[in-house]
Amino acid sequence: MRAFDATDLAILRALQQDARQSMAELAEKVALSQSPCWRRVKQLEEAGVIVGYSAQLHRDKLGFGVTGFVHLQMASHAQELTSAFEREVVALPQVLACHNLSGHYDYMLELIAPDLQSFSDLVRSKIRALPGVKEISTSFSLKQIKQTQELPLK
């Protein structure tokens, strides 16, 4: 991992807060002229530190009223089975996140659906059918307290 100086970190913090700002605005915030600021941003992109820019959308306002978490235990940890499972999970658009866990469960999925019936249908028809799934436990979000993609840069 490369070392980041104070200017790199300032650029990253500013872009996390508002990726739509102009290069002139960003340069002013980090006390650089536009050309050096642009070069720094390009270097951070080329190094894979900045992996993209996207809009943050409000789930409820787009009709996704249910957020659920599915904990999965696999029947086997064989590489080909877990690889097939992971490939199929990545292809499901309702899966916002998938984590491979330590402990009793092997994976945790974060799913969204318009309503409970749709969530139930998704779990029954797609999630249970994923390769190698042995056990499923689900829970629902009653209230979202915090949601961020912002990393705590010093």
C-alpha positions as a printed Julia matrix, in Angstrom:
154×3 Matrix{Float64}:
   0.0     0.0     0.0
   1.37    3.38   -0.93
   1.6     6.25    1.51
  -0.84    9.1     1.08
   0.15   12.63    1.91
  -2.15   15.24    3.44
  -3.16   16.55    0.0
  -4.15   13.09   -1.27
  -6.25   12.55    1.85
  -7.85   15.99    1.51
  -8.78   15.2    -2.11
 -10.26   11.85   -1.12
 -12.26   13.35    1.75
 -13.61   16.11   -0.48
 -14.59   13.68   -3.24
 -16.31   11.37   -0.76
 -18.44   14.29    0.39
 -19.24   15.57   -3.12
 -17.98   13.75   -6.2
 -19.91   16.13   -8.49
 -17.89   19.22   -7.64
 -15.85   20.78  -10.4
 -12.08   20.42  -10.53
 -11.85   24.16   -9.77
 -13.91   23.71   -6.58
 -11.93   20.66   -5.54
  -8.6    22.38   -6.21
  -9.66   25.37   -4.11
 -10.69   23.12   -1.21
  -7.34   21.33   -1.17
  -5.23   24.43   -1.83
  -3.88   23.4    -5.25
  -4.21   24.86   -8.7
  -6.43   22.89  -11.09
  -3.72   21.09  -13.09
  -1.88   19.57  -10.12
  -5.22   18.68   -8.53
  -6.38   16.97  -11.72
  -3.07   15.04  -11.9
  -3.47   13.87   -8.29
  -7.04   12.7    -8.95
  -5.89   10.83  -12.08
  -3.06    9.17  -10.12
  -5.53    8.08   -7.43
  -7.83    6.67  -10.12
  -5.0     4.85  -11.91
  -3.77    3.4    -8.61
  -7.25    1.97   -8.02
  -7.82    4.07   -4.9
 -10.75    5.85   -6.56
 -12.79    3.09   -8.17
 -15.76    5.09   -9.44
 -18.26    7.86   -8.95
 -21.95    7.28   -8.37
 -25.19    8.88   -7.2
 -26.62    7.88   -3.83
 -30.27    6.91   -4.26
 -33.05    6.8    -1.65
 -34.35    3.21   -1.45
 -37.81    4.02   -0.09
 -38.5     6.71   -2.67
 -37.69    4.21   -5.41
 -40.07    1.6    -4.04
 -37.66   -0.6    -2.08
 -39.38   -0.51    1.32
 -37.86   -3.68    2.77
 -34.22   -4.23    3.65
 -33.39   -7.68    4.9
 -30.33   -9.61    5.95
 -29.89  -13.27    5.11
 -27.34  -15.39    6.93
 -26.38  -18.53    5.04
 -24.6   -21.68    6.1
 -23.08  -23.71    3.3
 -23.31  -27.5     2.99
 -19.64  -27.61    1.96
 -16.7   -25.25    1.72
 -15.38  -26.81   -1.48
 -13.83  -24.15   -3.73
 -15.94  -24.93   -6.79
 -19.16  -24.78   -4.75
 -18.34  -21.49   -3.04
 -17.17  -20.01   -6.35
 -20.44  -21.0    -8.03
 -22.42  -19.56   -5.1
 -20.51  -16.27   -5.23
 -20.92  -15.97   -9.02
 -24.68  -16.42   -8.75
 -25.01  -14.0    -5.82
 -23.15  -11.31   -7.76
 -25.68  -11.71  -10.59
 -28.72  -10.99   -8.35
 -29.57   -7.27   -8.54
 -31.53   -7.36   -5.26
 -28.36   -8.3    -3.37
 -26.7    -5.05   -2.32
 -23.89   -6.67   -0.35
 -22.48  -10.14    0.27
 -19.91  -10.88    2.94
 -18.04  -14.12    3.62
 -18.09  -14.48    7.42
 -16.3   -16.26   10.2
 -18.44  -18.05   12.78
 -21.61  -20.13   12.48
 -22.79  -18.63    9.19
 -20.63  -18.55    6.09
 -22.23  -15.61    4.26
 -24.42  -12.62    4.99
 -26.44  -10.96    2.23
 -28.1    -7.56    2.34
 -31.21   -7.65    0.16
 -33.8    -5.08   -0.87
 -37.35   -5.66   -2.04
 -40.47   -3.57   -2.57
 -42.41   -5.39    0.17
 -42.38   -8.45    2.46
 -44.07  -10.69   -0.1
 -41.44   -9.84   -2.72
 -38.69  -10.42   -0.16
 -40.18  -13.79    0.76
 -40.48  -14.76   -2.91
 -36.86  -13.75   -3.51
 -35.58  -15.84   -0.61
 -37.69  -18.86   -1.54
 -37.13  -18.83   -5.29
 -33.59  -17.5    -5.67
 -31.61  -17.52   -2.42
 -32.57  -21.06   -1.33
 -31.72  -22.27   -4.85
 -28.15  -20.93   -4.75
 -25.48  -23.65   -4.99
 -24.54  -25.27   -1.68
 -26.96  -23.45    0.63
 -27.7   -25.61    3.68
 -29.3   -23.22    6.19
 -30.85  -19.76    5.99
 -31.72  -17.26    8.7
 -33.35  -13.92    7.84
 -33.92  -10.68    9.69
 -35.31   -7.32    8.65
 -34.22   -3.77    9.21
 -36.78   -1.94   11.35
 -35.01    1.4    10.97
 -31.85    2.46    9.19
 -29.67    4.36   11.64
 -26.63    4.92    9.44
 -25.72    4.19    5.83
 -22.51    5.49    4.35
 -19.85    4.63    1.84
 -17.54    7.3     3.28
 -14.31    5.86    4.65
 -12.89    7.42    7.85
  -9.77    9.01    6.37
  -7.48   10.82    8.79
